[in-house]
Amino acid sequence: MIPIHPQPIAGHPEQLRWITPAGVLPFTGVAATLPAPLAALRDDGTLAQVRVEPAAILTTLHPGRQWSHDGARVRTALHAALADPSGWTRADSCDEPDDAPLRDAAQQLLDGSVGDLARSHGGHIELVDVRNGTVTVALAGACHGCPAARTTLRQGLEDQLRKHHPQLRGVTADPAQG
């Protein structure tokens, strides 16, 4: 059995992120087809959407549903569904990675620990874009032109992102910004 544990999503009581080991499923994005246990919950109106992330499964309840009532059924169905990775397919056939989870994680780090480090030295790092697994940032204030900025981006931002987002191709600083 693949270990999972639920994580609430701030501001979205209809969603739970079920943390899994990285790379449990071979894609990221909204699931089009699901193994029978989860498909049944989507078909009966319990689940509105199931999204695969690199190290989690994001489940969204239909309006009017409550995790206190439906959570145990979703957990049981998810355990069973994860035992059948061939039963999962992505909603669109696009070969580009789904960058939304990577974008969210990068923004959290820039709003939190990595941004705090930059701000403590009079600098600022702003998220410019996330496309095809590449995170682009702008360096401003003391960070712009700082020789240590590359180390901050590599060891602070990139290393932390890579732990949970194996699709990360890299972090770059946009020379036109700042």
Secondary structure as UniProt FT lines:
FT   STRAND          5..8
FT   TURN            10..11
FT   TURN            13..14
FT   STRAND          15..19
FT   TURN            22..23
FT   STRAND          29..33
FT   HELIX           36..43
FT   TURN            44..45
FT   STRAND          47..53
FT   TURN            54..55
FT   STRAND          56..61
FT   TURN            63..64
FT   HELIX           67..82
FT   HELIX           85..87
FT   STRAND          89..90
FT   HELIX           100..111
FT   HELIX           113..120
FT   TURN            121..122
FT   STRAND          123..131
FT   TURN            132..133
FT   STRAND          134..141
FT   TURN            142..145
FT   TURN            147..148
FT   HELIX           149..151
FT   HELIX           152..158
FT   HELIX           159..164
FT   TURN            166..167
FT   STRAND          170..173
FT   TURN            175..176
//
